[in-house]
Every structure is written in structure tokens, then in C-alpha cells.
Amino acid sequence: MDLSVAGILVLDGVTNGAVYALLGVATVLLFAVTRVLFIPQGEYVAFAALTVGLFQTGEVPGSVWFLLFLAGAAALLDLVEDLRARRKAAAIARRALRTLAFPIVISALAVWLAPQKPPLLVQALLTLGLVTPFGPLIYRLAFQSLAEASVLALLIVSVGVHFALVGLGLFFFGAEGFRNPSFWDARFSLGAVSVSGQAIIIVAVTLALIVMLWLFFERTLHGKALRATAVNQLGARLMGISSRTSGRLSFTMAAFIGALSGLLIGPTTTIFFDSGFLIGLKGFVAAVFAGLSSYPGAMAGALIVGLVEAFGSFWASAFKEVIVFTFILPIIFWRSLTDPHVDED
């Protein structure tokens, strides 16, 4: 291996690590606020990439019908809860409107625009609008009623949600894979290394989103509420911070981050309905590197995962996944020795 090859591998590692950093941050956010180890985070990535791929063909993406299915199921669950609580018709109607309005509007817009093959940027915005609502709807259907459950119970539910989403993804998107066009086709030479415009976009968007997240948590009331919930859920509730609202907001942010990651990674590799699991799992490895508690640690872990994957694919491409996931074992061992832990009641 010479310096030029090493430079190419470092560039690939940093590019992939930037995407894993977003997924790692989303995993840390969800665990800190809701105690959910959200296994299906990568499914948002796959659904977003597949949505853009179907927009490219002029077809209505399966995410439209998937979103309407989730919204209808959530509205039905809300209706049952309201009827049991004997709420007034006006309150029931307002709640149904809050659940169904945005999914119906964005789905209608996607159905209207899809045959016209709008510009790639418009397709990306529509994709974010279609996939981001998956987050709060999945929280409502699977996790909201289990807010007080143990971490193990929430993990079991998370695994079940993963298998359900993979199966539904096959039903709504089909088995065909897509590799999307790049958002920027330019190429730049840095010595012996050629840098693509898409790689620059991935790194730039990742850095911009991380800065925006820092500003959100430091400067906004909602961000401070999420931080308070992450530190002490009971104390946050006693101070008037709704755990349901915090959970819904954190799942919305995680879905947005996942959808954005799908837009970024779609032009670099072919994505299938089940591709999100491995991608999300690498983000999970980055989150474990941070002890599921540190955003900077998750970003550092993601860069390490990206570099290990790049160099592992060069030296032993058939075992690159094994190398990446074996990397988690010494981290867990080190965490078990250095972090205080007690048995859960």
C-alpha cells in the first residue's frame, strides 16, 4: 500500500464515517431521551434512498402508501383511546386532524409531482417530508404505551419493529434496488486522490447538521427540554415536561436524520429494502463506542468505524463486515470494566 491508496481509503472512510456519525447521533439521542435502543434506524436510510429512486423513474414511491398506512393505524389507535376516555367529538376530531393532516397533504403532493419527474432537489425535499413522519408514527404505534417499560422490553419491541419494517418495506417498495444520481457531479484532485462532489456534500451536510443540533440543544426551549428528559425523566415530568412530547420529538428528529442519511448515501451504493440494517448497525457500533451517552463520542466512533471498514475492505474485502462488527467487542469489554453498572430492578 502506498500513500495514494492510503489517501483514497482515508477519504472513503471519512465519507462513510460521516453518514455513520449521523446514525450514531440519532441512536444516542433516542436512547438518552426514551431509553429505546432503536434497531430500525437504518430502515429510514433505506426508505429514503428507495423513495428517491422511485421518483427518478416517475413512479409514485411506496413510502406514500406506507405513510398513509402508518397514519391510519395511529389515528385508529387514537380513536380507540379517545372513545375509552369518553372525550368530546370536537377533541377527537382535532386529534385525528393533527395525526392525518400532514401525511395526507405530503402524500397528495408526492402523487401529483411523481409522474412529472421534478428536479432532484425537489425529490429530496419530498422524500424528507414523506419519511420523517415515520418517526412519530412508529413511536405512537410501538413505544408510547411502553414508556415505563424496562430497557430490555423496549429492546425486544425495537427488534420486532425492525422485522415488521423490513417486511413492510418489501411489500411497499419491492425487491428492486436503486442507486441514485449524485447531487453534485464535480470531481477535484488533491494530489493522487480524487474527491467527488458527493463526498464533499456528505461531509458538509454532516457538519452543518451537527452544528444545528448543537444550537438546538443549547439555544432552544425544546432542545433544553430534551436534555432535561435525557438527564432525569422523572424530574423532567415533575417540571412539566411531557415525556410523550419528548419521545415524539426525539423520534421525529431521528427519522429526519435517517432520511437525510439515505439521501446522502443513496448515490454511493445500491440500496435495497433490507440494506438499512447493516448501515444502521454500523451507526449503532459508533453509538456504543460513545457509551450511548456522548454525541462527540458517537461522531468519533463513527469516523473510526468508517476507517476500519475502508481499510478492512482493502486488506480482506470478504471479511470487512466481520472486521467492523468484531471491533465492538473490545469496546464493550472496556466499557464493562470502566463504567459503573448496577443490576436493573
C-alpha positions as CSV (number, residue, x, y, z in Angstrom):
1,M,0.0,0.0,0.0
2,D,1.4,3.4,-1.0
3,L,0.3,6.9,0.1
4,S,-2.1,7.4,-2.8
5,V,-4.0,4.2,-1.9
6,A,-4.0,5.1,1.8
7,G,-5.3,8.6,0.9
8,I,-8.2,7.1,-1.1
9,L,-9.1,4.7,1.7
10,V,-9.0,7.5,4.3
11,L,-11.3,9.6,2.0
12,D,-13.7,6.6,1.7
13,G,-13.6,6.0,5.5
14,V,-14.3,9.7,6.3
15,T,-17.2,9.8,3.8
16,N,-18.8,6.7,5.1
17,G,-18.0,7.7,8.7
18,A,-19.8,11.0,8.2
19,V,-23.0,9.0,7.5
20,Y,-22.5,6.6,10.4
21,A,-21.9,9.7,12.6
22,L,-25.4,10.9,11.8
23,L,-26.9,7.5,12.6
24,G,-24.8,7.2,15.8
25,V,-26.0,10.6,17.0
26,A,-29.6,9.6,16.3
27,T,-29.2,6.4,18.3
28,V,-27.7,8.2,21.2
29,L,-30.5,10.8,21.1
30,L,-33.2,8.1,21.2
31,F,-31.6,6.1,23.9
32,A,-30.9,9.2,26.1
33,V,-34.5,10.5,25.8
34,T,-36.6,7.4,25.6
35,R,-34.3,4.5,26.7
36,V,-35.0,2.8,23.4
37,L,-32.1,1.1,21.6
38,F,-33.7,1.7,18.2
39,I,-32.6,-1.1,15.9
40,P,-34.5,0.0,12.8
41,Q,-32.7,3.4,12.5
42,G,-31.2,2.1,9.2
43,E,-34.6,1.4,7.7
44,Y,-35.2,5.2,7.4
45,V,-32.0,5.3,5.4
46,A,-33.2,2.6,3.0
47,F,-36.7,4.0,2.7
48,A,-35.4,7.5,1.8
49,A,-33.0,6.1,-0.8
50,L,-35.7,3.9,-2.4
51,T,-38.1,6.8,-2.4
52,V,-35.7,9.0,-4.4
53,G,-35.0,6.0,-6.7
54,L,-38.7,5.6,-7.5
55,F,-39.1,9.3,-8.0
56,Q,-36.4,9.1,-10.6
57,T,-38.4,6.6,-12.6
58,G,-41.6,8.7,-12.4
59,E,-43.4,6.3,-10.2
60,V,-45.3,7.1,-7.0
61,P,-43.0,5.8,-4.3
62,G,-44.2,3.1,-1.9
63,S,-43.4,5.5,1.0
64,V,-46.6,7.4,0.1
65,W,-48.8,4.3,0.8
66,F,-46.6,3.3,3.7
67,L,-47.0,6.7,5.4
68,L,-50.8,6.6,4.9
69,F,-50.9,3.1,6.4
70,L,-49.0,4.2,9.5
71,A,-51.0,7.4,9.8
72,G,-54.3,5.5,9.5
73,A,-53.2,2.9,12.1
74,A,-52.1,5.7,14.5
75,A,-55.4,7.6,14.0
76,L,-57.4,4.4,14.7
77,L,-55.4,3.8,17.9
78,D,-56.1,7.4,19.0
79,L,-59.8,6.9,18.3
80,V,-60.0,3.8,20.4
81,E,-58.2,5.6,23.3
82,D,-60.4,8.7,23.0
83,L,-63.6,6.6,23.0
84,R,-62.5,4.7,26.1
85,A,-61.8,8.1,27.8
86,R,-65.2,9.4,26.6
87,R,-63.7,12.5,25.1
88,K,-65.9,15.0,23.2
89,A,-66.3,14.7,19.5
90,A,-64.5,18.0,18.9
91,A,-61.4,16.8,20.8
92,I,-61.5,13.5,18.9
93,A,-61.7,15.4,15.5
94,R,-58.8,17.7,16.4
95,R,-56.6,14.8,17.4
96,A,-57.4,12.9,14.2
97,L,-56.6,16.1,12.2
98,R,-53.3,16.5,13.9
99,T,-52.4,12.9,13.0
100,L,-53.7,12.7,9.5
101,A,-53.3,16.2,8.0
102,F,-49.6,16.4,7.2
103,P,-49.4,12.8,5.9
104,I,-52.3,13.3,3.6
105,V,-51.1,16.6,2.3
106,I,-47.5,15.5,1.6
107,S,-48.7,12.2,0.1
108,A,-51.1,14.1,-2.3
109,L,-48.2,16.4,-3.3
110,A,-46.0,13.4,-4.0
111,V,-48.7,11.6,-6.1
112,W,-49.2,14.8,-8.1
113,L,-45.5,15.5,-8.7
114,A,-44.1,12.0,-9.1
115,P,-45.2,11.5,-12.8
116,Q,-43.7,14.9,-13.7
117,K,-40.2,13.8,-12.6
118,P,-39.3,17.0,-10.6
119,P,-35.7,18.2,-10.1
120,L,-33.6,16.1,-7.8
121,L,-33.7,18.8,-5.0
122,V,-37.5,18.7,-5.1
123,Q,-37.4,14.9,-4.9
124,A,-35.1,15.1,-1.9
125,L,-37.4,17.6,-0.1
126,L,-40.5,15.4,-0.9
127,T,-38.6,12.4,0.5
128,L,-37.8,14.1,3.7
129,G,-41.4,15.1,4.0
130,L,-42.6,11.5,3.4
131,V,-40.0,9.6,5.6
132,T,-39.7,12.0,8.6
133,P,-43.3,11.4,9.8
134,F,-42.5,7.7,10.1
135,G,-40.7,8.6,13.3
136,P,-43.5,10.0,15.5
137,L,-46.0,7.5,14.0
138,I,-43.8,4.5,14.9
139,Y,-43.4,6.0,18.3
140,R,-47.1,6.3,18.7
141,L,-47.8,2.7,17.5
142,A,-45.0,0.8,19.2
143,F,-43.4,2.7,22.1
144,Q,-45.7,5.4,23.5
145,S,-47.7,3.0,25.7
146,L,-44.4,1.3,26.9
147,A,-42.7,4.5,28.1
148,E,-42.3,3.0,31.6
149,A,-41.1,-0.5,30.4
150,S,-37.6,-1.8,31.1
151,V,-34.8,-1.3,28.6
152,L,-34.8,-5.0,27.8
153,A,-38.6,-4.9,27.0
154,L,-38.1,-1.8,24.8
155,L,-35.2,-3.6,23.0
156,I,-37.4,-6.6,22.3
157,V,-40.1,-4.3,20.9
158,S,-37.4,-2.5,18.8
159,V,-36.3,-5.8,17.3
160,G,-39.9,-6.6,16.5
161,V,-40.4,-3.2,14.8
162,H,-37.3,-3.8,12.8
163,F,-38.6,-7.1,11.4
164,A,-42.0,-5.5,10.7
165,L,-40.5,-2.6,8.8
166,V,-38.3,-4.9,6.7
167,G,-41.3,-7.0,5.7
168,L,-43.5,-3.9,5.0
169,G,-40.6,-2.4,3.1
170,L,-40.5,-5.4,0.8
171,F,-44.3,-5.1,0.3
172,F,-44.3,-1.3,-0.4
173,F,-41.0,-0.9,-2.3
174,G,-40.4,-4.3,-3.8
175,A,-37.2,-6.2,-4.1
176,E,-35.5,-4.0,-6.7
177,G,-32.5,-1.9,-5.6
178,F,-31.7,1.7,-6.7
179,R,-28.5,3.7,-6.9
180,N,-29.5,7.4,-7.1
181,P,-27.8,10.2,-9.1
182,S,-25.3,12.4,-7.3
183,F,-26.3,15.8,-6.1
184,W,-23.0,17.2,-7.4
185,D,-21.1,15.5,-10.2
186,A,-17.9,17.6,-10.0
187,R,-14.6,16.0,-9.1
188,F,-11.5,17.6,-7.6
189,S,-7.9,16.4,-7.4
190,L,-5.9,16.6,-4.2
191,G,-2.6,15.2,-5.3
192,A,-3.2,11.5,-6.2
193,V,-6.6,11.5,-4.6
194,S,-9.7,12.4,-6.5
195,V,-12.5,13.9,-4.4
196,S,-16.1,13.7,-5.7
197,G,-18.6,16.4,-5.2
198,Q,-20.9,14.0,-3.5
199,A,-18.3,13.2,-0.9
200,I,-17.9,17.0,-0.2
201,I,-21.7,17.3,0.2
202,I,-21.8,14.3,2.6
203,V,-19.1,15.8,4.9
204,A,-20.5,19.4,4.6
205,V,-24.1,18.4,5.3
206,T,-23.0,16.2,8.3
207,L,-21.0,19.1,9.8
208,A,-23.9,21.5,9.2
209,L,-26.4,19.2,10.8
210,I,-24.2,18.6,13.8
211,V,-23.8,22.4,14.3
212,M,-27.6,22.8,14.0
213,L,-28.2,20.0,16.6
214,W,-25.8,21.7,19.0
215,L,-27.6,25.0,18.5
216,F,-30.9,23.3,19.0
217,F,-29.9,21.7,22.3
218,E,-28.1,24.8,23.6
219,R,-30.4,27.6,22.5
220,T,-34.0,26.4,22.1
221,L,-36.6,25.5,24.7
222,H,-37.5,22.2,23.1
223,G,-33.8,21.3,23.0
224,K,-33.3,22.0,26.6
225,A,-36.4,20.0,27.4
226,L,-35.0,17.0,25.6
227,R,-31.7,17.4,27.5
228,A,-33.6,17.6,30.8
229,T,-35.5,14.4,29.9
230,A,-32.3,12.7,29.0
231,V,-30.7,13.6,32.3
232,N,-33.7,12.7,34.5
233,Q,-37.1,11.6,33.1
234,L,-38.9,11.7,36.4
235,G,-37.5,15.1,37.3
236,A,-38.4,16.4,33.8
237,R,-42.0,15.2,34.3
238,L,-42.2,16.9,37.7
239,M,-41.1,20.2,36.0
240,G,-44.0,19.9,33.5
241,I,-42.1,18.4,30.5
242,S,-44.2,15.8,28.8
243,S,-42.4,12.5,28.3
244,R,-44.8,11.8,25.3
245,T,-43.9,15.0,23.6
246,S,-40.2,14.5,24.2
247,G,-40.4,10.9,22.8
248,R,-42.4,12.1,19.8
249,L,-39.9,14.9,19.1
250,S,-36.8,12.7,19.5
251,F,-38.3,10.0,17.1
252,T,-39.1,12.8,14.6
253,M,-35.5,14.1,14.7
254,A,-34.2,10.5,14.4
255,A,-36.4,9.8,11.4
256,F,-35.2,13.1,9.8
257,I,-31.6,12.3,10.4
258,G,-32.1,8.8,8.9
259,A,-33.9,10.1,5.9
260,L,-31.2,12.7,5.3
261,S,-28.6,9.9,5.6
262,G,-30.5,8.0,3.0
263,L,-30.3,10.9,0.6
264,L,-26.5,11.2,1.2
265,I,-25.6,7.6,0.9
266,G,-28.0,6.7,-2.0
267,P,-25.6,7.9,-4.7
268,T,-22.7,6.0,-3.3
269,T,-24.1,2.5,-3.2
270,T,-27.1,0.4,-4.4
271,I,-29.8,0.3,-1.7
272,F,-32.4,-2.5,-1.3
273,F,-35.3,-2.7,1.0
274,D,-33.2,-4.6,3.6
275,S,-30.0,-2.6,3.2
276,G,-30.7,-0.4,6.1
277,F,-30.0,-3.0,8.8
278,L,-26.2,-3.2,8.2
279,I,-25.9,0.6,7.7
280,G,-27.8,1.3,10.9
281,L,-25.9,-1.3,12.8
282,K,-22.6,0.5,12.0
283,G,-24.1,3.6,13.4
284,F,-25.0,1.6,16.5
285,V,-21.4,0.5,16.8
286,A,-20.4,4.1,16.8
287,A,-23.0,4.9,19.5
288,V,-21.7,2.0,21.6
289,F,-18.2,3.5,21.2
290,A,-19.6,6.6,22.9
291,G,-21.3,4.5,25.7
292,L,-24.7,5.6,24.3
293,S,-24.4,8.9,26.1
294,S,-22.0,11.2,24.2
295,Y,-22.6,12.9,20.9
296,P,-19.0,13.8,20.3
297,G,-18.0,10.2,21.2
298,A,-20.5,8.9,18.7
299,M,-19.0,11.0,16.0
300,A,-15.5,9.9,16.8
301,G,-16.6,6.3,16.9
302,A,-18.3,6.7,13.5
303,L,-15.1,8.0,11.9
304,I,-13.2,5.1,13.4
305,V,-15.8,2.6,12.1
306,G,-15.6,4.2,8.6
307,L,-11.8,4.0,8.6
308,V,-11.8,0.4,9.9
309,E,-14.3,-0.5,7.2
310,A,-12.3,1.1,4.4
311,F,-9.0,-0.4,5.3
312,G,-10.7,-3.7,6.1
313,S,-12.3,-3.8,2.6
314,F,-8.8,-3.3,1.1
315,W,-7.0,-6.0,3.1
316,A,-9.8,-8.5,3.3
317,S,-12.9,-7.4,1.4
318,A,-14.7,-10.7,2.0
319,F,-14.5,-10.1,5.8
320,K,-15.0,-6.3,6.1
321,E,-18.3,-6.7,7.9
322,V,-16.8,-9.2,10.3
323,I,-13.9,-6.8,11.0
324,V,-16.2,-3.9,11.6
325,F,-18.6,-5.7,14.0
326,T,-15.8,-7.5,15.8
327,F,-14.5,-4.0,16.5
328,I,-17.3,-3.6,19.0
329,L,-16.2,-6.5,21.3
330,P,-13.1,-4.8,22.9
331,I,-15.2,-1.6,23.3
332,I,-17.9,-3.4,25.2
333,F,-15.2,-5.2,27.3
334,W,-13.5,-1.9,28.1
335,R,-16.8,-0.2,28.9
336,S,-17.7,-3.1,31.3
337,L,-14.5,-2.6,33.2
338,T,-14.5,1.2,33.4
339,D,-18.2,2.2,33.7
340,P,-20.1,1.6,36.9
341,H,-23.2,-0.5,36.4
342,V,-25.8,-2.0,38.7
343,D,-28.5,-4.6,38.2
344,E,-31.8,-3.2,36.9
345,D,-34.8,-3.7,39.2
